[in-house]
Amino acid sequence: MHELTNVIANNIKTLLPGPCHLSLPQVMQTTSERLEVAHAERVSELVFDCQNQPLHVSLWKR
């Protein structure tokens, strides 16, 4: 799962306008409703089906 997270993060970074910085991607076992990032707002979220399990990808802005 960590390698998939890195691939997704690198693909997202190529789509963002410069200059911008991404933190290291994080893997968490939680639901998107419960996920909070301190001092940040969620700006985008996608949900995928990964081996019959939901995979939530969230982009947050500080």
Secondary structure, DSSP 8 states (H G I E B T S, - for coil): -HHHHHHHHHHHHHHS-SS----------S-TTT---TT-EEEEEEEEEETTEEEEEEEEE-
